[in-house]
């Protein structure tokens, strides 16, 4: 009888260890959720994922007794955490201020930011190109369509801006009196990622009417498929659109808008990477109930088999 009763019910030490591990995992998930809310940008999610992978690898290597590997991974985790703290210093400053004020609940509330629509982003680009064309100001604009362009595909990556896209900003960048006008502007989703980007020139034999901007637009679209490139000629003010090494020219502003709406799908860069706390709580609650029910069924099923 004692043997069957001990086999039917889990050991108290095992239950305590399971509860402690569950609490540990829950706290790590809560901390990760807060970090995602602090950062609030989808493109930086890969950095957080990389840090989490390093932390898991360090924990596993420590459990397996791999002393040297665990030591190296722990140092990498610390270095990565410090680097992220430097990169996102303003966000972490806000985090520390809220913790100091005792505003713990606010950390779990995602800030609702206005999400720009694809039509509004396209309108801003077309309006800026139209003004630049009328004033005969040369311009070169790269737009990501699907996926992120590797900076190694550029001759010079340019200056990082990460600014909200607007027609005023685009017009200001391409003014000949600014330092960033001689190069391309990289648009990533609804933001101006960089300016002053130098692109590789196309090796195709092109018409003599095409200048360096047109050859650069053809060159980057030859090398990278998931992008479009708008060119405004400084001499004639004509508008061109490069795609997969080809050049569609000359275009009117209405035709350009039509082509962009058909090909350019805006990736909302500022979309929240973490779900709402209520939906996250529902998912955790349902999965927890399922896990507990399975654990409670396990001893009874084993005892039935023994009988």
Legacy VTK file of the C-alpha trace (Angstrom):
# vtk DataFile Version 3.0
C-alpha trace
ASCII
DATASET POLYDATA
POINTS 307 float
0.000 0.000 0.000
2.668 2.607 0.808
4.447 1.804 -2.443
1.282 2.253 -4.493
0.383 5.477 -2.723
3.878 6.847 -3.232
3.737 5.871 -6.896
0.290 7.437 -7.382
1.164 10.900 -6.080
4.189 12.967 -7.057
6.891 13.592 -4.526
6.598 16.891 -2.619
10.168 17.831 -3.522
9.426 17.328 -7.190
6.309 19.502 -6.925
8.250 22.237 -5.149
10.984 22.139 -7.791
8.354 22.343 -10.550
6.695 25.341 -8.901
10.012 27.144 -8.486
10.916 26.525 -12.120
7.470 27.760 -13.190
7.906 30.937 -11.163
11.389 31.402 -12.629
10.112 31.028 -16.198
7.169 33.330 -15.484
9.418 36.081 -14.130
11.727 35.805 -17.153
8.716 36.030 -19.492
7.417 39.091 -17.643
10.821 40.764 -17.846
11.076 39.952 -21.569
7.596 41.350 -22.127
8.556 44.614 -20.420
11.699 44.885 -22.553
9.653 44.413 -25.715
7.219 47.103 -24.609
10.095 49.463 -23.827
11.709 49.030 -27.232
8.404 49.023 -29.101
9.817 48.516 -32.614
9.577 45.332 -34.621
12.928 45.622 -36.360
14.808 45.560 -33.010
13.073 42.329 -32.019
15.971 40.340 -33.508
18.370 41.901 -31.010
16.157 40.852 -28.120
15.835 37.361 -29.568
19.606 37.106 -29.901
20.069 38.082 -26.253
17.474 35.514 -25.158
19.209 32.797 -27.213
22.530 33.638 -25.548
20.910 33.490 -22.106
19.322 30.098 -22.811
22.594 28.747 -24.218
24.469 29.935 -21.120
21.915 28.280 -18.822
22.006 24.983 -20.730
25.812 24.878 -20.849
25.946 25.580 -17.112
23.520 22.725 -16.440
25.573 20.344 -18.596
28.751 21.256 -16.759
30.509 22.901 -19.738
32.475 25.332 -17.628
34.481 27.132 -20.313
31.559 27.507 -22.725
29.310 28.692 -19.928
31.925 31.284 -18.885
32.227 32.645 -22.461
28.455 32.780 -22.990
27.893 34.546 -19.683
30.408 37.227 -20.672
28.669 37.585 -24.051
25.312 38.004 -22.314
26.707 40.739 -20.069
28.365 42.511 -23.008
25.195 42.296 -25.119
23.076 43.641 -22.273
25.436 46.597 -21.821
25.417 47.276 -25.584
21.605 47.231 -25.664
21.490 49.547 -22.666
23.694 52.021 -24.553
21.665 51.761 -27.762
18.309 52.136 -26.010
19.481 54.449 -23.249
16.456 56.757 -23.464
14.032 53.828 -23.211
15.907 52.301 -20.278
16.020 55.709 -18.588
12.226 55.819 -18.802
12.104 52.252 -17.428
14.249 53.148 -14.404
12.209 56.290 -13.756
8.968 54.314 -13.719
10.469 51.682 -11.419
11.703 54.421 -9.055
8.263 56.029 -8.952
6.629 52.684 -8.258
4.697 52.728 -11.527
4.986 48.989 -12.080
1.588 48.604 -13.732
2.450 51.187 -16.387
5.345 48.999 -17.517
2.893 46.353 -18.706
0.772 48.818 -20.677
1.795 49.238 -24.301
1.820 52.798 -25.585
-0.690 53.176 -28.363
0.992 55.069 -31.169
-0.728 56.216 -34.320
0.028 53.694 -37.056
0.443 55.385 -40.432
-1.534 53.857 -43.264
0.022 52.742 -46.526
-1.909 55.379 -48.473
-0.629 58.224 -46.286
2.981 57.054 -46.614
2.660 56.793 -50.391
1.057 60.236 -50.562
3.938 61.770 -48.607
6.485 60.259 -50.988
4.583 61.244 -54.144
3.990 64.805 -52.928
7.675 65.220 -52.116
8.736 63.805 -55.505
6.268 66.091 -57.285
7.689 69.196 -55.574
11.263 68.112 -56.274
10.411 67.475 -59.919
8.780 70.873 -60.367
11.788 72.618 -58.826
14.231 70.394 -60.755
15.988 69.162 -57.640
17.706 65.815 -58.081
16.627 63.014 -55.795
17.188 59.297 -55.286
14.834 57.343 -53.002
15.078 53.616 -52.157
12.054 51.798 -50.716
12.074 48.331 -49.206
9.201 46.175 -50.416
9.611 42.748 -48.774
12.339 42.167 -46.232
15.279 44.284 -45.171
18.073 45.374 -47.494
21.528 44.341 -46.333
23.782 47.376 -45.889
26.593 45.445 -47.555
24.727 45.910 -50.845
25.456 49.640 -50.599
28.785 51.184 -51.499
28.450 53.500 -48.475
25.667 52.908 -45.893
25.175 56.627 -45.293
23.995 58.394 -42.130
21.416 56.680 -39.921
18.347 58.858 -39.268
15.403 56.630 -38.236
13.000 59.561 -38.567
9.279 59.657 -39.250
8.672 60.020 -42.984
7.249 63.311 -44.254
7.376 65.217 -47.507
9.020 68.172 -45.748
11.849 65.958 -44.521
12.459 64.471 -47.978
12.467 67.896 -49.607
14.865 69.241 -47.002
17.327 66.362 -47.387
17.646 66.816 -51.160
18.239 70.564 -51.049
21.647 71.270 -52.569
22.698 73.264 -49.491
22.457 70.249 -47.186
25.294 67.795 -46.579
23.148 64.717 -47.255
21.694 65.676 -50.637
24.398 63.885 -52.632
23.215 60.317 -52.164
20.101 58.231 -51.731
17.482 58.142 -49.001
16.491 54.723 -47.641
12.816 54.380 -46.661
12.023 51.454 -44.403
8.306 51.087 -43.791
7.000 54.453 -42.621
10.388 55.846 -41.581
13.416 57.407 -43.218
16.112 54.953 -42.147
19.199 56.638 -43.652
20.339 59.422 -45.968
23.460 60.013 -48.004
23.548 56.368 -49.097
25.940 55.707 -51.993
24.683 52.996 -54.351
26.598 50.743 -56.750
26.304 51.737 -60.401
24.802 49.476 -63.010
27.191 47.820 -65.449
24.623 47.792 -68.228
25.083 50.045 -71.222
22.542 52.802 -70.723
21.427 55.792 -72.743
23.550 58.928 -72.678
20.524 60.809 -71.353
20.725 58.847 -68.105
22.920 60.265 -65.378
24.596 58.789 -62.333
21.379 58.696 -60.307
19.635 56.563 -62.934
22.570 54.154 -63.158
22.669 53.915 -59.356
18.942 53.145 -59.245
19.376 50.428 -61.856
22.436 49.060 -60.032
20.772 48.618 -56.628
17.617 47.080 -58.112
19.770 44.661 -60.095
21.510 43.531 -56.925
18.489 43.610 -54.585
15.079 42.391 -55.726
13.015 43.526 -52.741
13.292 47.249 -53.384
12.098 50.068 -55.611
14.057 53.183 -56.480
12.652 56.582 -57.466
14.810 58.981 -59.445
14.212 62.676 -60.033
16.440 64.152 -62.725
18.217 67.357 -61.773
18.493 68.519 -65.400
14.989 67.811 -66.709
12.954 67.160 -63.566
11.627 63.897 -65.030
10.519 61.114 -62.687
11.667 57.509 -63.100
11.037 54.289 -61.200
13.624 51.484 -61.189
12.679 47.890 -60.459
14.748 44.719 -60.945
17.293 46.542 -63.085
14.681 48.087 -65.387
13.795 51.757 -65.606
10.242 53.001 -66.091
10.381 56.565 -67.396
9.208 59.246 -67.730
6.392 59.142 -65.196
3.803 61.604 -64.009
3.099 61.959 -60.301
-0.267 60.212 -60.714
1.350 57.300 -62.557
4.054 57.059 -59.906
1.399 56.911 -57.197
-0.389 54.145 -59.065
2.790 52.078 -59.396
3.753 52.569 -55.756
0.330 51.554 -54.514
0.555 48.376 -56.588
4.122 47.393 -55.613
5.041 49.122 -52.383
3.495 47.438 -49.332
4.264 49.525 -46.257
5.771 47.582 -43.367
4.610 49.465 -40.289
7.886 49.966 -38.476
6.434 51.136 -35.206
3.936 48.331 -34.737
4.049 46.958 -31.208
6.055 43.767 -30.943
4.349 42.638 -27.741
0.659 41.745 -27.590
-1.794 43.326 -25.216
-1.486 42.249 -21.604
-5.042 40.906 -21.478
-4.618 38.689 -24.524
-1.237 37.525 -23.221
-2.827 36.726 -19.859
-5.566 34.699 -21.520
-3.023 32.667 -23.484
-0.864 31.991 -20.410
-3.952 31.091 -18.370
-5.266 28.629 -20.959
-1.867 26.999 -21.443
-1.388 26.773 -17.674
-4.731 25.063 -17.205
-3.889 22.603 -19.957
-0.512 21.814 -18.374
-1.997 21.349 -14.886
-4.748 19.095 -16.196
-2.202 16.905 -17.948
-0.043 16.710 -14.832
-3.045 15.741 -12.704
-4.082 13.064 -15.176
-0.582 11.547 -15.326
-0.465 9.894 -11.849
-3.977 8.436 -12.145
-3.247 6.924 -15.552
-0.009 5.356 -14.340
-1.677 3.946 -11.255
-4.408 2.408 -13.422
-1.798 0.704 -15.531
-0.142 -0.677 -12.382
-3.456 -2.043 -11.182
LINES 1 308
307 0 1 2 3 4 5 6 7 8 9 10 11 12 13 14 15 16 17 18 19 20 21 22 23 24 25 26 27 28 29 30 31 32 33 34 35 36 37 38 39 40 41 42 43 44 45 46 47 48 49 50 51 52 53 54 55 56 57 58 59 60 61 62 63 64 65 66 67 68 69 70 71 72 73 74 75 76 77 78 79 80 81 82 83 84 85 86 87 88 89 90 91 92 93 94 95 96 97 98 99 100 101 102 103 104 105 106 107 108 109 110 111 112 113 114 115 116 117 118 119 120 121 122 123 124 125 126 127 128 129 130 131 132 133 134 135 136 137 138 139 140 141 142 143 144 145 146 147 148 149 150 151 152 153 154 155 156 157 158 159 160 161 162 163 164 165 166 167 168 169 170 171 172 173 174 175 176 177 178 179 180 181 182 183 184 185 186 187 188 189 190 191 192 193 194 195 196 197 198 199 200 201 202 203 204 205 206 207 208 209 210 211 212 213 214 215 216 217 218 219 220 221 222 223 224 225 226 227 228 229 230 231 232 233 234 235 236 237 238 239 240 241 242 243 244 245 246 247 248 249 250 251 252 253 254 255 256 257 258 259 260 261 262 263 264 265 266 267 268 269 270 271 272 273 274 275 276 277 278 279 280 281 282 283 284 285 286 287 288 289 290 291 292 293 294 295 296 297 298 299 300 301 302 303 304 305 306
